[in-house]
Amino acid sequence: MLLPAGALSLVGRTGMAQVSSLNSMSGRIMGTGYSVTLGAQTQSVNSLHQIVLNELIAVDSTMSTWRPESEISKFNRSVNLEWQSIPHAMMQVIQHGMQTSKNSKGAFDITIAPLVNAWGFGANSLHSTGGFKKPSVSEINAATSQVGYQEIDLEFANNKLRKRKDYVQLDLSGIAKGFAVDKVAAVLDKHDIHDYLVEVGGELRSRGKNVNGKEWRVAIERPSDYQQSAFRIVSLPNRAIATSGDYRNFFLDGGVRYSHSIDPRSGVPVNHELASVTVVEKTTMAADSLSTAFMIMGPDEALDFANENGIAIHMILRSATGKLSEVHSAQMDSFLI
């Protein structure tokens, strides 16, 4: 997770915003917190808070698997193998997710919903009424057999989507928050706001300068199950940044820790020394999906991929004794403070 420098407390009910000062607002949406902070300009955020909130609600109501009437939930329930029309915003996210799935050779997979549910982390979890527990081998195998981004066809120009198998189900949780940040940034750009920091669930995008006329700075969170603290400070000049980690959403079963970072290829949560991975990109959607893919890949494969593709990546590794260390690509040098 990423922490805005001088982070606001995230308050308010889901779908509600709170204007906490003339240049900032915060609230809760998509099951998490969000904040918008304006920088050096004098405009007040007050006139924009409902517009910003509407953008976030639109993403949530379309792409949340926790909402039975969302477009993604309707698509997941459908056994129709014909072309289905979907909103353009959802198509944008799916298209980018499909490309990331292909580029990562399945480490990122937007059809991972059956595995997310099998391990108890999804809206339709097998064990939703009995708490978290490790699924049986047969349950894991059954869910894994239903995962595969190759079973989706797209007609981007016509905003149409088609399943090749009736069991295919989408989960956009590894990319939708990033897209939501980009949508809010686009709204601010449209209203001639030139200095801002937008955050949704710890994924951020900046433009311009902060209130002191300096480049925005954010903190990479120290991987910890119990407290929030900064591990590294990052300068964020007109860029987006996202982090994936294994330390916030997990459960213990038989003394074994299982995180929500599930490898779509093996069907089980990752078990390597990578505790968190942070990516700096031009869009938050790209940073979000890549950080998810890298978390699945593990440190060696992720660093190789980042170096080969010129991606700014920072990784925090945890040894068997709990000691933390860091590794980053050369492209990350200019952002680390």
C-alpha positions as CSV (number, residue, x, y, z in Angstrom):
1,M,0.0,0.0,0.0
2,L,1.1,3.6,-0.6
3,L,0.6,6.4,1.9
4,P,0.2,10.0,0.7
5,A,2.7,12.2,2.5
6,G,0.7,13.9,5.3
7,A,-2.1,11.5,4.5
8,L,-5.6,12.5,5.4
9,S,-7.7,10.2,7.6
10,L,-10.1,8.3,5.5
11,V,-13.5,9.0,6.9
12,G,-17.2,8.7,5.9
13,R,-19.6,6.0,4.8
14,T,-19.3,4.1,1.6
15,G,-20.3,6.4,-1.2
16,M,-20.0,9.5,0.9
17,A,-17.4,12.3,0.7
18,Q,-16.2,14.7,3.3
19,V,-14.6,18.0,2.4
20,S,-12.0,18.3,5.2
21,S,-10.5,21.6,4.1
22,L,-10.6,24.0,1.1
23,N,-8.1,21.9,-0.8
24,S,-8.9,18.4,0.2
25,M,-11.7,15.8,0.4
26,S,-11.9,12.2,1.5
27,G,-14.3,9.4,2.0
28,R,-15.0,5.7,1.3
29,I,-15.9,3.9,-1.9
30,M,-15.2,0.5,-3.5
31,G,-14.7,-1.0,0.0
32,T,-11.8,1.3,0.7
33,G,-10.8,4.9,1.3
34,Y,-10.1,7.7,-1.2
35,S,-8.7,11.2,-1.0
36,V,-8.2,14.1,-3.3
37,T,-5.7,16.9,-2.3
38,L,-5.2,20.0,-4.4
39,G,-1.8,21.7,-4.5
40,A,-0.5,25.1,-5.3
41,Q,-3.5,26.5,-7.1
42,T,-6.1,28.5,-5.2
43,Q,-9.3,26.7,-6.3
44,S,-11.4,25.0,-3.7
45,V,-12.2,21.3,-4.0
46,N,-15.7,22.0,-2.5
47,S,-17.3,22.5,-5.9
48,L,-15.9,19.3,-7.3
49,H,-16.5,16.8,-4.6
50,Q,-19.8,15.5,-5.9
51,I,-18.4,15.2,-9.4
52,V,-15.4,13.2,-8.2
53,L,-17.7,11.0,-6.1
54,N,-20.0,10.4,-9.0
55,E,-17.0,9.1,-11.1
56,L,-16.0,6.7,-8.3
57,I,-19.5,5.5,-7.8
58,A,-19.8,4.8,-11.6
59,V,-16.7,2.6,-11.5
60,D,-17.9,0.8,-8.3
61,S,-21.4,0.2,-9.6
62,T,-20.1,-1.2,-12.9
63,M,-17.1,-3.3,-11.9
64,S,-17.6,-4.5,-8.3
65,T,-18.3,-8.2,-7.9
66,W,-19.7,-7.3,-4.5
67,R,-22.6,-5.6,-6.1
68,P,-25.1,-8.1,-7.5
69,E,-26.5,-5.7,-10.0
70,S,-23.2,-4.4,-11.3
71,E,-22.4,-5.0,-15.0
72,I,-19.6,-7.4,-14.1
73,S,-21.8,-9.4,-11.7
74,K,-24.5,-9.8,-14.5
75,F,-21.8,-10.9,-16.9
76,N,-20.4,-13.4,-14.4
77,R,-23.9,-15.0,-13.8
78,S,-24.6,-15.2,-17.5
79,V,-24.1,-18.5,-19.3
80,N,-24.7,-16.8,-22.6
81,L,-21.9,-17.5,-25.2
82,E,-23.1,-14.7,-27.5
83,W,-21.7,-11.2,-27.7
84,Q,-22.8,-9.0,-24.8
85,S,-22.7,-5.2,-24.8
86,I,-20.9,-3.6,-21.8
87,P,-20.1,0.0,-20.8
88,H,-17.1,1.6,-22.5
89,A,-15.3,2.2,-19.2
90,M,-15.6,-1.5,-18.4
91,M,-14.3,-2.4,-21.8
92,Q,-11.3,-0.1,-21.3
93,V,-10.4,-1.9,-18.1
94,I,-10.9,-5.4,-19.6
95,Q,-8.9,-4.6,-22.7
96,H,-5.9,-3.3,-20.6
97,G,-6.3,-6.3,-18.2
98,M,-6.3,-8.7,-21.1
99,Q,-3.1,-7.2,-22.5
100,T,-1.4,-7.4,-19.1
101,S,-2.6,-11.0,-18.8
102,K,-0.9,-11.8,-22.1
103,N,2.3,-9.9,-21.4
104,S,2.7,-11.5,-18.0
105,K,1.9,-15.0,-19.4
106,G,-1.0,-15.4,-17.0
107,A,0.5,-14.1,-13.8
108,F,-2.2,-11.5,-14.0
109,D,-5.5,-12.9,-15.1
110,I,-8.8,-11.1,-15.2
111,T,-10.7,-14.4,-15.1
112,I,-9.4,-15.3,-11.6
113,A,-12.8,-14.9,-9.9
114,P,-13.3,-18.7,-9.4
115,L,-10.0,-19.0,-7.5
116,V,-10.7,-15.8,-5.5
117,N,-14.0,-17.3,-4.4
118,A,-12.6,-20.7,-3.7
119,W,-10.0,-19.2,-1.3
120,G,-12.6,-17.2,0.5
121,F,-11.6,-13.7,-0.7
122,G,-14.4,-13.1,-3.1
123,A,-18.0,-12.0,-3.0
124,N,-19.2,-15.5,-3.8
125,S,-16.7,-17.4,-1.6
126,L,-17.2,-21.1,-1.0
127,H,-16.5,-20.5,2.7
128,S,-18.3,-17.1,3.1
129,T,-20.4,-18.4,6.0
130,G,-17.8,-20.4,7.9
131,G,-14.8,-18.0,7.8
132,F,-11.6,-18.5,6.0
133,K,-10.1,-21.9,5.5
134,K,-8.0,-23.6,2.9
135,P,-10.1,-25.2,0.1
136,S,-9.6,-28.8,-0.7
137,V,-7.4,-30.0,-3.5
138,S,-10.5,-30.9,-5.6
139,E,-11.9,-27.4,-5.0
140,I,-8.6,-25.8,-6.0
141,N,-8.4,-27.9,-9.1
142,A,-12.0,-27.3,-10.1
143,A,-11.5,-23.5,-9.7
144,T,-8.2,-23.5,-11.5
145,S,-9.7,-25.3,-14.5
146,Q,-12.2,-22.4,-14.9
147,V,-9.5,-19.7,-15.0
148,G,-8.0,-18.6,-18.4
149,Y,-8.0,-15.1,-20.0
150,Q,-7.9,-16.9,-23.4
151,E,-11.6,-17.8,-22.9
152,I,-12.7,-14.1,-23.4
153,D,-13.2,-12.4,-26.8
154,L,-13.3,-8.6,-27.2
155,E,-14.8,-6.3,-29.8
156,F,-13.4,-3.1,-28.4
157,A,-14.8,-0.8,-31.1
158,N,-18.3,-2.0,-30.4
159,N,-17.9,-2.4,-26.6
160,K,-18.8,-6.1,-26.8
161,L,-17.6,-9.1,-24.8
162,R,-18.0,-12.8,-25.3
163,K,-17.4,-15.9,-23.2
164,R,-16.0,-19.0,-24.9
165,K,-17.0,-21.1,-21.9
166,D,-20.1,-20.5,-19.8
167,Y,-18.2,-20.8,-16.5
168,V,-15.9,-17.8,-17.2
169,Q,-16.1,-15.1,-14.5
170,L,-14.2,-11.8,-14.3
171,D,-12.5,-10.2,-11.3
172,L,-11.2,-6.7,-11.9
173,S,-10.0,-6.0,-8.4
174,G,-6.4,-5.9,-9.5
175,I,-6.9,-3.1,-11.9
176,A,-10.3,-1.2,-11.2
177,K,-9.0,1.0,-8.4
178,G,-6.2,2.2,-10.6
179,F,-8.7,3.0,-13.3
180,A,-10.9,4.9,-10.8
181,V,-7.9,7.1,-9.9
182,D,-7.3,7.9,-13.6
183,K,-11.0,8.8,-14.1
184,V,-10.8,11.2,-11.1
185,A,-7.6,12.7,-12.5
186,A,-9.3,13.2,-15.9
187,V,-12.2,15.1,-14.2
188,L,-9.7,17.4,-12.4
189,D,-7.8,18.0,-15.7
190,K,-11.1,18.8,-17.4
191,H,-11.8,21.5,-14.7
192,D,-8.4,23.0,-15.2
193,I,-7.0,21.7,-11.9
194,H,-3.3,21.5,-12.5
195,D,-2.0,20.5,-9.1
196,Y,-3.4,17.5,-7.3
197,L,-2.8,14.1,-5.7
198,V,-5.6,11.5,-6.1
199,E,-5.7,8.3,-4.0
200,V,-8.0,5.3,-4.0
201,G,-7.2,2.4,-1.7
202,G,-3.5,3.4,-1.6
203,E,-3.1,3.8,-5.4
204,L,-2.1,7.3,-6.4
205,R,-1.6,9.7,-9.3
206,S,-0.2,13.2,-9.2
207,R,0.0,16.3,-11.3
208,G,1.9,19.6,-10.7
209,K,3.1,20.7,-7.3
210,N,1.9,20.4,-3.7
211,V,0.7,23.3,-1.6
212,N,4.3,24.3,-0.9
213,G,5.2,24.4,-4.6
214,K,7.2,21.1,-4.4
215,E,6.9,17.8,-6.2
216,W,4.4,15.5,-4.5
217,R,5.9,12.9,-2.2
218,V,4.3,9.6,-1.1
219,A,5.5,6.8,1.2
220,I,5.8,3.1,0.4
221,E,4.3,1.4,3.4
222,R,6.5,-1.0,5.5
223,P,5.0,-4.5,5.2
224,S,3.4,-5.2,8.5
225,D,0.3,-7.0,9.8
226,Y,-0.1,-4.6,12.7
227,Q,0.8,-1.0,12.0
228,Q,1.3,1.6,9.3
229,S,4.7,3.2,8.8
230,A,6.8,4.4,6.0
231,F,9.5,2.2,4.5
232,R,10.6,4.5,1.6
233,I,9.7,8.0,0.3
234,V,9.1,8.4,-3.4
235,S,9.0,11.7,-5.4
236,L,6.0,11.5,-7.8
237,P,6.3,14.1,-10.6
238,N,3.2,13.8,-12.8
239,R,3.2,10.0,-12.4
240,A,1.0,7.2,-11.1
241,I,2.1,4.7,-8.5
242,A,0.6,1.5,-7.1
243,T,1.6,-1.2,-4.6
244,S,0.6,-4.9,-4.1
245,G,1.5,-6.8,-1.0
246,D,0.8,-9.9,1.1
247,Y,0.4,-8.3,4.5
248,R,-3.1,-6.8,4.5
249,N,-5.5,-9.5,3.3
250,F,-4.7,-13.0,4.5
251,F,-5.7,-15.8,6.8
252,L,-4.1,-18.5,8.9
253,D,-5.1,-22.1,8.6
254,G,-3.3,-24.8,10.5
255,G,-0.6,-22.3,11.3
256,V,0.0,-21.6,7.6
257,R,-0.4,-18.1,6.2
258,Y,-2.4,-17.7,3.0
259,S,-2.5,-14.3,1.3
260,H,-5.0,-13.0,-1.2
261,S,-2.2,-12.9,-3.9
262,I,-3.3,-16.1,-5.7
263,D,-1.3,-17.4,-8.6
264,P,-3.8,-18.0,-11.4
265,R,-1.5,-20.6,-13.0
266,S,-1.1,-22.8,-9.9
267,G,-4.3,-22.0,-8.1
268,V,-2.7,-21.3,-4.7
269,P,-1.5,-18.2,-2.9
270,V,2.1,-17.1,-3.6
271,N,4.8,-18.4,-1.3
272,H,8.0,-16.4,-1.9
273,E,10.0,-13.7,-0.2
274,L,8.4,-10.8,-2.0
275,A,6.4,-8.9,0.6
276,S,5.4,-5.9,-1.5
277,V,6.0,-4.5,-5.0
278,T,5.6,-0.9,-6.1
279,V,5.3,0.3,-9.7
280,V,5.6,3.9,-11.1
281,E,3.8,4.3,-14.4
282,K,2.1,7.0,-16.5
283,T,-1.4,5.8,-15.6
284,T,-2.6,4.3,-12.4
285,M,-4.4,1.5,-14.2
286,A,-1.1,0.3,-15.7
287,A,0.7,0.6,-12.3
288,D,-2.1,-1.3,-10.5
289,S,-2.2,-4.2,-12.9
290,L,1.6,-4.5,-13.2
291,S,2.1,-4.5,-9.4
292,T,-0.5,-7.3,-9.1
293,A,1.3,-9.3,-11.8
294,F,4.8,-8.7,-10.3
295,M,3.5,-9.8,-6.9
296,I,2.5,-13.1,-8.4
297,M,5.7,-13.5,-10.4
298,G,8.0,-13.2,-7.4
299,P,11.2,-11.1,-7.1
300,D,13.4,-12.7,-9.8
301,E,10.9,-12.9,-12.6
302,A,9.4,-9.5,-11.7
303,L,12.8,-7.8,-11.8
304,D,13.7,-9.4,-15.1
305,F,10.4,-8.4,-16.6
306,A,10.8,-4.8,-15.4
307,N,14.3,-4.5,-16.7
308,E,13.4,-5.9,-20.1
309,N,10.5,-3.5,-20.4
310,G,11.9,-0.4,-18.8
311,I,9.5,-0.3,-15.9
312,A,10.2,1.5,-12.6
313,I,9.7,-1.1,-9.9
314,H,10.6,-1.3,-6.2
315,M,10.4,-4.5,-4.2
316,I,10.5,-5.2,-0.5
317,L,11.7,-8.7,0.4
318,R,11.1,-10.6,3.7
319,S,13.5,-13.3,4.7
320,A,12.5,-16.4,6.7
321,T,13.5,-14.6,9.9
322,G,11.4,-11.6,9.0
323,K,14.2,-9.2,8.0
324,L,13.3,-6.8,5.3
325,S,15.5,-5.8,2.3
326,E,14.8,-3.9,-0.9
327,V,15.6,-4.3,-4.6
328,H,14.6,-1.9,-7.4
329,S,15.1,-1.5,-11.2
330,A,17.3,1.3,-12.6
331,Q,14.2,3.1,-13.8
332,M,13.1,3.6,-10.2
333,D,16.3,5.5,-9.2
334,S,15.0,8.9,-10.1
335,F,11.9,8.5,-8.0
336,L,13.4,7.2,-4.7
337,I,14.4,9.8,-2.1
